[in-house]
Structures are given as structure tokens and as C-alpha cells.
Amino acid sequence: MNTIAKSSLKREVEQLAEEAFHQRLISGYGDGEFPNQYQIVYRGKPRHFSFEKTLIFLKNLLQSEQPNNPC
């Protein structure tokens, strides 16, 4: 993955993490211990994922909290 794609992925992860944090779905987030990791604090436990897995985790978490609104 090139540098532009990585920075774009990181920005998207950070935006979703901030949204999940403000919805109180996670209690913390930020750069992980290693350069290609991101940390999410979920249910009181820090979890370290790659940016790709963090993106999937956050999307699923946010989607599961959306109310079912039939059209």
C-alpha cells in the first residue's frame, strides 16, 4: 500500500474512531504500539489491530448501533 493510501486509510479510521468514541461505543483510541497498528479501547480492554482490521471493526460497531429505520 502506498503512502497516500495509508494516510487516507488512517484518516478514515481516525474519523470513525472519533465518532464511535462520541457515541460511547469505545472508551479510547489512538496510534498503536507499532507503526502499522491502531489501538481501540473496547469494553475496557485495549485492542491493537492493523488499520484495515480497525476500519472493519469500527464500521461494524457503528452499523450495529444504528436504529433500524424502515423506509
Secondary structure, 3 states (H helix, E strand, C coil): CCHHHHHHHHHHHHHHHHHHHHCCCCCEEEECCCCCEEEEEECCEEEEEEHHHHHHHHHHHHHHCCCCCCC
